[in-house]
Amino acid sequence: MCFCLSLQAQTNAEHKRHIDNYNRRYYQDIVLERGLYIPTTDNSMSEGYITSLYSGYFITHNLGFRSGVSMITDLNNGSPYLKLPVLFTLRSPTLHISYHRDDETFGEYLRHLILYLLPTRYEINLGPSLGYVWNNRRNFAASLDLNIRAGFQFWRIGLYGNMGINYLLTKNFVNRDIIPRGKSRPGWFGNLSLGASFGF
């Protein structure tokens, strides 16, 4: 993501970049995501699948909140995990690069092609989540979540890739054969997912 941002910044002097007024027209959206939920600190656990439905409300054109529900399945031998996140959100404007095609060289064409393939929207989500784990020694769960989304905006429709990391504050998903009772610890989980959004 840092490489993409720096590559876009390098062309600012040569190409006129303008901010699309999408953010100023649509202060709410709804997002559906599907992906993998991956334990990173316990090799005895298998990865699961996460399905999320979020709604976003923005106080300004780039600052807002997201909340919704996430269902994680096939994690820890099939124990479903329900999460209710409340996330602070910072989003970028929709970025476009305009230029003239007159007398364009092959090198300039390749550079423009690369720029058009880069994501045009970025978003950072950070906040706590409360949850419930079925068939577990401790059912109540709480975590701190950080997600970074990058994708493309087409009018009201957005297509995104989401990468995040979650720190489980409660002592769920304990393998008693490996970690003795009373010696359990919070765990780190990562998630990779694809999603679509609709602004209104």
Backbone as a ProteinNet text record, in pm:
[ID]
protein_1_A
[PRIMARY]
MCFCLSLQAQTNAEHKRHIDNYNRRYYQDIVLERGLYIPTTDNSMSEGYITSLYSGYFITHNLGFRSGVSMITDLNNGSPYLKLPVLFTLRSPTLHISYHRDDETFGEYLRHLILYLLPTRYEINLGPSLGYVWNNRRNFAASLDLNIRAGFQFWRIGLYGNMGINYLLTKNFVNRDIIPRGKSRPGWFGNLSLGASFGF
[TERTIARY]
82.9	0	87.8	199.1	291.3	352.9	387	442.7	342.4	214.6	111.7	94	92	74	191.9	314.1	431	436.5	395.8	396.3	295.6	179.7	81.1	130.5	199.4	247.5	354.6	435	542.5	491.4	370.4	317.1	233.7	227.6	141.2	184.1	313.6	362.1	332.9	321.9	304.6	158.4	77.9	-61.6	-153.3	-262	-356.5	-444.9	-440.6	-522.9	-637.5	-758	-871.7	-949.8	-1017.2	-1093.1	-1235.5	-1278.6	-1416	-1506.8	-1624.3	-1712.6	-1799.7	-1761	-1836	-1852.6	-1744	-1748.8	-1844.6	-1859.2	-1944.3	-2090.5	-2117.9	-2256.1	-2314.9	-2231.9	-2282.5	-2212.5	-2287.3	-2232.6	-2266.3	-2327.5	-2359	-2331.3	-2298.9	-2283.4	-2306.2	-2315.8	-2330.8	-2230.4	-2164.3	-2053.6	-2077.2	-2052.8	-2058.3	-1921.7	-1862.8	-1729.6	-1729.4	-1636.4	-1618.9	-1471	-1417	-1275.5	-1230.9	-1100.7	-1037.9	-1008.9	-1023.7	-990.1	-881.3	-760.1	-642.1	-578.4	-569.6	-495.7	-345.9	-277.1	-134.8	-46.1	-104	-23.1	-46	-131	-160.3	-166.1	-60.3	-53.8	-150.9	-208.9	-302.1	-440.9	-467.1	-598.4	-597.1	-706.8	-720.8	-786.6	-761.2	-819.8	-968.9	-1040	-1183.5	-1222.7	-1352.8	-1407.3	-1488	-1471.3	-1542	-1633.6	-1756.8	-1855.3	-1902.3	-1890.4	-1920	-2020.2	-2109.1	-2204.8	-2193	-2142.7	-2119.3	-2207.5	-2233.4	-2293.7	-2205.6	-2184.1	-2099.6	-2176.6	-2146.5	-2204.7	-2090.3	-2082.8	-1971.5	-2019	-1948.5	-1980.1	-1932.9	-1812.3	-1761.3	-1738.8	-1680.9	-1664.8	-1559.8	-1476	-1374.1	-1363.5	-1439.2	-1436.1	-1571.8	-1574.6	-1702	-1685.9	-1792.7	-1796.5	-1856.1	-1814.5	-1871.5	-1914.1	-2025.2	-2070.6	-2150.5	-2160.7	-2233.3	-2215.3	-2205.9	-2193	-2099.2	-2016.6	-1926.9	-1948.6	-1963.8	-1977.5	-1855.6	-1785.5	-1666.4	-1699.1	-1677.2	-1710.3	-1586.1	-1594.7	-1487.9	-1358.2	-1369.4	-1252.3	-1252.2	-1135	-1122.9	-1221.1	-1209.3	-1293.6	-1442.1	-1472.6	-1611.8	-1688.7	-1623.1	-1694	-1727.7	-1854.6	-1888.8	-1855.3	-1814.1	-1773.3	-1846	-1931.3	-2009.5	-1946.5	-1916.6	-1853.8	-1943.3	-1945.8	-2018.5	-1919.1	-1860.1	-1757.5	-1817.6	-1745	-1773.3	-1641.4	-1627.5	-1499	-1499.4	-1394.1	-1368.9	-1307.5	-1352.9	-1313.8	-1255.2	-1144.3	-1083.2	-1072	-1135.3	-1132	-1074.1	-1012.6	-954.9	-1060.7	-1036.5	-1124.4	-1099.6	-1188.1	-1165.5	-1067.6	-955.3	-848	-856.1	-838.6	-832.9	-710.8	-656.3	-543.9	-585.9	-582.6	-619.7	-495.4	-490	-374.7	-417.4	-329.8	-355.7	-282.3	-349.8	-291.2	-209.5	-205.1	-134	15.9	75.2	219.6	267.8	188.8	225.7	326	437.4	537.1	497.2	568.8	539.4	565.6	672.5	702.4	594.1	543.1	434.4	307.3	286.1	168	172.9	291.3	305.7	286.5	340.1	324.6	177.9	106.8	-35.1	-115.3	-76.4	-145.5	-128.5	-6.9	18	-62.6	-68.1	-142.2	-290.9	-343.9	-485.8	-517.9	-417.9	-439.9	-428.2	-376	-363.8	-500.1	-521.4	-648.8	-670.4	-796.6	-831.3	-895.1	-923.8	-982.1	-910.7	-885.6	-823	-904.8	-901.2	-978.8	-912.1	-910.3	-856.3	-968.8	-987	-1088.9	-1021.3	-1054.5	-993.7	-1096.3	-1103.8	-1196.2	-1216.4	-1301.1	-1326.6	-1440.3	-1442.6	-1551.2	-1589.8	-1717.4	-1768.6	-1823.3	-1813	-1855.6	-1899.7	-1943.9	-1990.2	-1938.6	-1877.8	-1821.1	-1901.1	-1957.9	-2032.2	-1935.8	-1981.2	-1907	-1765.6	-1751.7	-1620.6	-1626.1	-1509.7	-1504.8	-1547	-1507.4	-1550.7	-1623.7	-1751.6	-1832.5	-1816.1	-1807.8	-1795.6	-1656.4	-1649.3	-1522.1	-1517.4	-1397.4	-1374.7	-1240.1	-1233.5	-1109.8	-1092.6	-969.1	-937.5	-903.5	-965	-952.8	-891.7	-806.1	-749.8	-760.3	-828.2	-847.3	-805.3	-744	-707.4	-772	-850.9	-918.7	-864	-853.4	-810.2	-888.9	-933.6	-1012.8	-1046.8	-1152.8	-1194.2	-1338.6	-1366.7	-1501	-1558.8	-1677	-1748.1	-1883.8	-1888.9	-2009.6	-2048.7	-2163.7	-2204.4	-2143.7	-2092.6	-2043.9	-1894	-1849.6	-1708.3	-1669.9	-1553.4	-1499.2	-1367.6	-1354.3	-1244.9	-1175.7	-1049.7	-976.7	-952.3	-967.2	-955.9	-849.9	-758.8	-657.1	-660	-666.6	-677.4	-609	-594.9	-540.4	-625.7	-651.6	-737.5	-664.3	-671.1	-609.7	-720.4	-727.6	-832.8	-798.5	-877.6	-851.9	-891.3	-994.9	-1041.5	-969.7	-978	-899.7	-984.9	-1023.6	-1100	-1006.3	-1060.3	-987	-859	-870.7	-755.5	-745.5	-631.2	-603.8	-548.2	-628.9	-588.2	-476.7	-459.1	-350.8	-214.4	-212.8	-87.6	-67.6	-172.5	-163	-237.6	-170.9	-238.5	-345.1	-442.9	-551.3	-494.2	-537.9	-487.4	-366.4	-308	-190.5	-223.3	-349.7	-389.5	-359.8	-358.3	-324.1	-408.9	-422.9	-493.8	-421.3	-490	-432.2	-446.8	-360.2	-365.3	-429.5	-515.4	-581.8	-570.6	-552.2	-551.2	-670.3	-711.6	-820.9	-789.9	-822	-808.1	-942.2	-997.7	-1130.4	-1147.9	-1249.1	-1291.8	-1433.4	-1467.2	-1600.8	-1649.9	-1775.7	-1839.8	-1920.2	-1926.8	-2000.5	-2098.9	-2198.9	-2296.9	-2320.1	-2295.8	-2312.2	-2450.1	-2499.2	-2630.8	-2636.7
-118.2	0	125.1	120.9	235	258.1	148.9	161.4	226.5	185.2	241.9	390.6	429.6	569.3	653.8	602	677.9	690.1	585.3	590.9	692.4	698.9	798.4	939.4	956.2	1088.9	1140.4	1051.4	1091.8	1153.5	1119.6	1171.7	1297.6	1348.2	1461.9	1587.1	1604.7	1724.2	1720.6	1602.6	1591.2	1574	1519.2	1490.5	1559	1608.6	1678	1576	1575.8	1484.7	1564.4	1518	1587.3	1492.1	1549.5	1471.7	1456.1	1333	1305.3	1344.5	1397.5	1443.3	1332.5	1206	1092.9	1107.6	1138.9	1146.9	1255	1360.9	1471.8	1449.8	1347.1	1316.5	1203.5	1103.1	984	968.2	988.6	982.2	850.2	758.6	627.9	521.3	402	290.8	159.7	54.5	-80.3	-169.6	-258.4	-337.9	-485.4	-571.3	-715.6	-772.3	-851.2	-907	-1056.5	-1126.5	-1270.6	-1302.2	-1380.8	-1411.7	-1513.6	-1511.2	-1606.2	-1539.6	-1616.2	-1573.1	-1667.3	-1614.2	-1698.3	-1680	-1785.6	-1774.7	-1766.5	-1676.4	-1656.5	-1697.3	-1728.4	-1761.2	-1903	-1978.9	-2114.3	-2205	-2282.6	-2370.1	-2486	-2511.9	-2623.8	-2589.7	-2460.7	-2418.7	-2406.9	-2445.6	-2433.3	-2299.8	-2249.5	-2122.6	-2137.6	-2027.6	-2027	-1932.6	-1919.1	-1830.2	-1721.2	-1597.9	-1485.4	-1420.8	-1397	-1326.2	-1205.8	-1086.7	-963.8	-878.2	-816.9	-720.1	-594.4	-486	-361	-251	-152.6	-28.4	85.3	184.2	296.4	426.3	510.4	644	743.3	845.2	938.6	1076	1126.8	1258.1	1367.4	1351.6	1438.9	1352.6	1411.4	1334.3	1225.2	1227.4	1122.4	1059.7	1106.1	1050.7	996.6	873.5	815	690.6	611.8	490	377.3	255.4	136.4	39.8	-25.6	-129.9	-231	-350.5	-455.6	-587.7	-692.4	-826.7	-908.6	-990.5	-1082.4	-1222.9	-1319.7	-1459.7	-1536.4	-1600.2	-1677.7	-1824.5	-1905.9	-2048.6	-2133	-2261.4	-2359.3	-2322.1	-2250.5	-2214.4	-2298	-2351.2	-2432.1	-2548.8	-2632.6	-2752.2	-2719.8	-2611.3	-2584.9	-2501.1	-2434.1	-2349.3	-2216.1	-2183.3	-2053.9	-1939.1	-1828.2	-1711.1	-1591	-1527	-1411.5	-1285	-1188	-1063	-944.2	-847	-722.3	-606.9	-561	-456.1	-315.8	-225.5	-81.9	-14.9	32	74.7	221.8	292.7	427.8	417.9	502.3	489.1	618.7	603.9	713.3	668.5	741.6	702.4	814.7	773.9	870.1	911.6	1021.3	1051.6	953.3	953.6	874.7	949.8	887	954	919.2	1020.2	1001	1074.6	1026.7	1093.1	1124.9	1251.2	1293.6	1339.4	1311.8	1349.9	1354.2	1410.3	1417.9	1303.8	1239.6	1126.6	1170.6	1298.4	1346.4	1320.4	1265.1	1239.5	1158.2	1060.7	978.1	871.5	861.4	760.8	627.6	521.8	389.4	384.4	451	455.3	526.7	637.5	708.6	625.4	551.6	465.2	358.5	296.9	195.1	254.9	373.3	438.1	468.6	520	549.2	421.4	313.7	187	136.2	146.4	103.8	188.1	318.8	407	375.3	339.2	307.2	173.7	86.9	-41.2	-32.2	80.1	98	130	91.2	125.8	276.4	315.9	457.4	500.3	405	436.6	356.8	422.4	357.4	388.2	294.4	312.8	239.3	301.6	240.4	232.3	113	90	39.3	98.7	60.9	70.6	-34.8	-29.7	-164.8	-170.7	-295.1	-376.2	-503.9	-593	-680.4	-701.7	-796.9	-916.4	-1035.6	-1153.8	-1267.4	-1372.9	-1494	-1614.6	-1708.6	-1829.1	-1949.6	-2024.7	-2144.8	-2260.2	-2354.1	-2477.7	-2450.3	-2351.3	-2314.5	-2303.1	-2319.6	-2310.8	-2173	-2070.4	-1934.7	-1882.2	-1850.3	-1810.2	-1663.2	-1576.3	-1433.2	-1402	-1315.4	-1278.7	-1128	-1073.2	-932.1	-918.6	-828.3	-811.3	-666.2	-632.1	-505.1	-533.2	-461.4	-489.8	-371.5	-402.9	-304.2	-359.8	-287	-329.8	-219.2	-258.1	-166.1	-215.1	-129.6	-164.2	-80.1	-140.3	-69.2	-124	-35	-83.4	25.9	3.4	91.2	134.3	260.1	314.4	344.4	289.5	313.9	374	507.2	578.3	534.3	468.8	424.2	289.2	215.3	79.4	80.2	11.6	-4	-150.9	-184.9	-319.7	-312.8	-396.2	-379.6	-511.2	-495.3	-599.1	-551.5	-640.2	-602.5	-689.3	-625.4	-696.3	-643.4	-733.5	-687.9	-780.2	-729.5	-808.7	-782.8	-888.4	-882.3	-938.6	-865.6	-911	-953	-1081.4	-1136.2	-1109.9	-1025.4	-988.6	-1099.1	-1172.2	-1279.8	-1409.8	-1505.9	-1629.6	-1739.6	-1718.2	-1817.7	-1905.3	-2012.3	-2100.5	-2154.4	-2214.4	-2269.5	-2418.4	-2461.6	-2604.4	-2659.3	-2730.4	-2776.7	-2878.8	-2945.4	-3042.5	-2974.3	-2848	-2775.1	-2672.2	-2595	-2488.8	-2533.2	-2548.4	-2591.1	-2491.9	-2541.2	-2455.1	-2348	-2225.4	-2114.1	-2047.5	-2107.4	-2051.3	-2006.2	-1995.1	-1955.4	-1807.4	-1764.1	-1627.3	-1579.7	-1445.9	-1396.3	-1437	-1434.2	-1474.3	-1367.4	-1374.9	-1286.1	-1360.2	-1289.9	-1346	-1245.2	-1296.3	-1212.6	-1244.7	-1149.9	-1175.9	-1114	-1187.8	-1143.8	-1167.2	-1065	-1080	-985.6	-1017.1	-932.1	-887	-767.2	-717	-617.4	-581.4	-481.7	-388.2	-260.4	-161.1	-86.7	-28.9	52.3	178.7	295.1	422.8	481.9	547.8	613.2	731.7
0	0	0	79.8	82.8	-54.1	-124.9	-259.7	-353.2	-342.9	-429.4	-402.7	-274.1	-241.2	-288.7	-272.4	-314.9	-466.3	-538.7	-684.5	-734.7	-668.5	-706.9	-675.4	-562.8	-523.6	-619.4	-676.6	-765.9	-895.1	-933.7	-1059.8	-1040.4	-918.9	-890.2	-965.8	-988	-1056	-1204.8	-1263.8	-1408	-1448.3	-1359.5	-1391.7	-1292	-1339.7	-1253.9	-1184.4	-1052.8	-972.9	-912.2	-928.1	-870.2	-781	-681.8	-584.5	-633	-647	-684.7	-568.9	-598.4	-491.6	-435.8	-456.1	-400.9	-250	-179.3	-33.3	14.4	-62.4	-21.2	-58.2	-136	-173.2	-90.6	-55.3	12.1	146.2	253.5	387.9	457.2	387.6	443.1	337.1	382.6	290.6	364.2	287.2	341.4	269	344.4	291.8	323.5	224.8	243.4	207.6	301.4	281.1	310.9	243.2	264.7	251.3	347.5	339.8	441.9	473.3	564.5	698.4	806.7	942.1	991.8	1012.8	1027	1164.6	1247.7	1374.4	1346.3	1416.7	1391.6	1509	1626.6	1744.2	1795.4	1728.4	1774.2	1652.6	1630.4	1514.1	1521.2	1639.5	1652.4	1600.1	1570.4	1522.2	1370.8	1311.9	1166.9	1133.7	1012.6	970.1	947.7	961.9	941.5	829.9	810.5	709	777.6	732.1	792.2	689.1	728.8	648.3	728.2	671.8	745.2	669.7	745.9	692.7	778.1	718.4	789	732.4	817.7	772.8	822.3	739	775.6	776.4	875.2	881.6	902.2	817.3	819.2	866.2	968.7	1024.3	930.1	876.4	771.8	647.9	542	419	431.3	538	550.2	688.7	787.2	922.3	959.4	1014.1	1052.6	1136.7	1140.7	1220.2	1138.1	1171.3	1110.9	1220.6	1196.3	1287.8	1207.7	1260.6	1190.8	1260.9	1182.8	1238.3	1150.4	1215.9	1146	1200.7	1112.4	1152.3	1102.6	1197.3	1165.6	1186.9	1084.5	1090.5	1060.4	1093.9	1069.3	1140.2	1251.4	1331.2	1458.8	1495.3	1616.6	1616.1	1513.5	1500	1490.3	1419.5	1386.3	1485.3	1581	1676.1	1610.9	1588.1	1527.1	1622.5	1566.6	1642.4	1583.9	1663.7	1621	1678.8	1593.1	1636.1	1602.6	1695.6	1675.3	1690	1581.1	1589.5	1592.3	1658.1	1654.2	1618.8	1494.8	1441.9	1403.4	1443	1395.4	1255.7	1162.9	1022.3	968.1	896.9	821.8	677.2	584.8	444.1	358.6	249.8	156.7	55.4	-17	-130	-243.3	-339	-459.6	-547.8	-578.8	-652.7	-801.3	-882.9	-1027.4	-1081.3	-1189	-1254.7	-1396.7	-1432.4	-1567.7	-1642.3	-1768.6	-1849.8	-1996.4	-2080.4	-2223.8	-2294.2	-2387	-2458.6	-2580.2	-2609.2	-2727.7	-2713.6	-2818.9	-2822.5	-2702.5	-2662.5	-2547.6	-2591.2	-2518.8	-2549.9	-2487.2	-2526.9	-2472.4	-2321.4	-2275.5	-2132.3	-2053.2	-2107.7	-2041.2	-2039.5	-2147.9	-2153.2	-2043.3	-2025.9	-1921.5	-1782.7	-1761.5	-1631.1	-1602.4	-1701.8	-1683.6	-1659.7	-1728.7	-1710	-1566.8	-1514.4	-1376.4	-1278.5	-1301.8	-1212.5	-1213	-1330.1	-1335.8	-1270.4	-1254.2	-1188.1	-1036.3	-986.4	-841.9	-781	-654.2	-588.1	-584	-595.2	-593	-461.7	-373.3	-242.4	-134.6	-19.9	94.4	218.7	312.6	435	549.7	668	789.5	891.5	950.6	1052	1179.1	1293.7	1420.8	1532.1	1616.8	1728.1	1793.7	1896.8	1969.1	1907.5	1941.6	1900.6	2018.2	2035.8	2132.8	2057.5	2118.1	2045.1	2135	2068.4	2137.4	2059.9	2132.4	2072.1	2120	2026.2	2060.3	2091.2	2173.8	2202.9	2252.1	2338.7	2388.4	2539.9	2604.7	2750.9	2798.7	2726	2755.2	2633	2649.1	2534.3	2498.5	2599.3	2572.8	2518.1	2417.1	2356.1	2332.6	2340	2310.6	2239.8	2144.4	2067.9	2026.6	1990.3	1927.7	1781.8	1690.3	1547.9	1473.6	1377.4	1285.9	1145	1057	919.1	823.9	713	606.2	477.3	415.2	291.6	178	62.4	-57.7	-175.9	-263.7	-375.7	-473.9	-547.1	-654.9	-633.5	-666.6	-651.3	-788.1	-816	-940.9	-906.4	-902	-862.7	-722.9	-702.2	-568.3	-528	-623.9	-599.2	-574.8	-469.7	-442	-435.9	-488.4	-481.9	-406	-299.3	-205.4	-173.4	-132.5	-64.4	77.5	174.5	315.5	382.8	455.4	531.1	673.6	772.7	910.2	1007.8	1130	1238.8	1362.4	1439.8	1556.9	1677.6	1788.4	1912.8	2008	2039.1	2123.7	2269.5	2334.9	2473.9	2571.4	2539.3	2626.8	2594.4	2685.8	2672.8	2609.7	2486.1	2412.1	2330.3	2275.9	2184.5	2248.2	2365.6	2435.4	2408	2361.8	2343.4	2474.5	2551.2	2684	2678.8	2563.3	2552.7	2542.9	2498.3	2479.4	2589.5	2620.9	2720.1	2845.4	2958.7	3080.8	3123.6	3195.6	3243.6	3336.8	3318.8	3396.5	3334	3231	3164.4	3022.4	2991.6	2857.4	2836.2	2712.4	2679.9	2563.2	2544.5	2425.6	2298.6	2189.8	2062.9	1956.5	1857.2	1741.9	1625	1552.3	1435.1	1321.2	1202.1	1083.2	995.7	915	820.9	685.8	582	443.5	374.9	315.7	256.8	139.1	58.6	-52.6	-25.1	-72	-42.8	-145.1	-128.9	-214.3	-125.6	-165.4	-88.2	-178.8	-115.1	-186.2	-104.9	-165.4	-96.9	-118.4	-15.2	-25	70.1
[MASK]
++++++++++++++++++++++++++++++++++++++++++++++++++++++++++++++++++++++++++++++++++++++++++++++++++++++++++++++++++++++++++++++++++++++++++++++++++++++++++++++++++++++++++++++++++++++++++++++++++++++++

